[in-house]
Amino acid sequence: MTTPYSHRPGTDDHAGPPPGCPAHGLVADAFGGDHLAPSGLRRLYGPEAENDPMGLYEKLRAEHGSVAPVLLHGDVPAWLVLGHSENLHMTRTPSQFSRDSRRWSAVNDGSVPPDHPLAPIFTWQPICVFADGADHERLRGAVTDSIGRIDHRGVRRFINRYSNRLVNDFCQDGKADLVSRFAEHLPMMVMIQILGMPEEYSERLVQAARDMIKGTETAVESNEYVMGALNRLVARRRAAPREDFASWLVEHPAGLTDAEVAQHLRLVLIAAYETTANLIANVLRMVLTDPRFRAQLSGGHMTLPEAVEQTLWDEPPFTTIFGRWAVGDTELGGQRIKAGDALVVGIAAANVDPVVRPDVNASMQGNRAHLAFSGGPHECPGQDIGRAIADTGIDALLLRLPDIQLAVPEEDLRWSASLMSRHLQELPVTFAARPPQDVAGPPSATPRHAPRTEWQVESPRPVPAQAAPGPAVVPPPVPTAPAGAQPAASPAGQIPQQRRPAAPARAWQAVVRWWRGY
């Protein structure tokens, strides 16, 4: 463990070993082992961080405690906060740890260039995530007020419709990759509908949204592509407002400029898209690979919202969030933090902090103390929309394909990772081929155009003694018919009136329809 107050990521002192020290000049490889830079610090990028980020976090926790010195792309120094309470303190204390990236000493001294791979993430912009105090309240207020105007029931209808449309594209094949054909597309389809730009939906937009936060060589280009679409939307809504999120931001009393509106649209789109796409894939993987998880879900012991919450603990959509910047010299987790140092919110590491979660296999049902959506004044304001997309979309998928099974051994699944997220590359499944359904209607495991030939009564009433002999299951007589008379035949496909579900059953069905949004 590092000695308390042994400052390393800053620029004013260097307590680490000399660059030529053989103990710290280990070479990284793609198959495990130590991956230390010449400075002796571990990298949050490269093979080890991509192949086993959780393993890397635990090494850092063992070596340094709850706050660890690390290197970002280009071997830029920063602090990774691993402890649950330390992350909460950092995110809830903007007076000590600001979101204003212009405070970063590495940017001010030129060691981090404008074309750095993480530039789309840290470059200061006129949006709420880079603001504190009154500026943050003004900008954040516009976003939260606009989110508050979203019709959540209407959104659930869109989620169901788009989920069924996606399932229709592969339901006749009997197999599919649920990442590329479902998880990666459903959140984008829903979010661009909410924003007011469904005409911009394309595979290029989906891939650009994922690429721009990965720190790749094309991240800046992908960011420009997304911003081009959003700038066009702002211009249209400034000229002709509609009932959508973009118009609400344009018209908000906070008086956002076109640049501020466009940047906040990007913030909402990318944050909601990336987190929800990863969340859907992670929940589906758990349902398909963990027998206890699926048994609980199908047996009614765990609802889909509870399954989503458990996944937010175990596989948070964002593994880290970059960044916070120290306002002045301070101390956190036994480490000396200097003014201008960069810090990374360690979401995944904090969720398995032994101090708050000594048994990582324990169920976390009913506990929302995870940091999947960060915390403090910058906590994600649209997290309930993400939850709705995940649980409603997965519910629709499983209802349509109840026999879905993983097509490969679990150990063959592969992930790709970046500084901020880790997501499945593929989730191949098999199921019985089925015909498409009407995308405008609610999901069903039975095709709508295949009517049932006969209706079953789950709990038939006893046959009165005076009734004439009849079939084994005889419905109760219609009140206006003579005693012992057989009920009149009903048209094909209709439920006889006396076979309607009891009032409690009808009430429960109404609740289910309301929850699913149709």
Secondary structure, 3 states (H helix, E strand, C coil): CCCCCCCCCCCCCCCCCCCCCHHHCCCCCCCCCCCECCCCCEECCCHHHHHCHHHHHHHHHHHHCCEEEEEECCCEEEEEECCHHHHHHHHHCCCCEECCHHHCHHHHCCCCCCCCCCHHHHCCCCCHHHCCHHHHHHHHHHHHHHHHCCCHHHHHHHHHHHHHHHHHCCCCCCEEECHHHHHCCHHHHHHHHHHCCHHHCCHHHHHHHHHCCCCCCCHHHHHHHHHHHHHHHHHHHHHCCCCCHHHHHHHCCCCCCHHHHHHHHHHHHHHHHHHHHHHHHHHHHHHHHCHHHHHHHHCCCCCHHHHHHHHHHHCCCECCEEEEEECCCEEECCEEECCCCEEEECHHHHHCCCCCCCCCCCCCCCCCCCCCCCCHHHCCCCHHHHHHHHHHHHHHHHHHCCCCEECCCHHHCCEEECCCEEEECCCEEECCCCCCCCCCCCCCCCCCCCCCCCCCCCCCCCCCCCCCCCCCCCCCCCCCCCCCCCCCCCCCCCCCHHHCCCHHHHHHHHHHHHHHCC
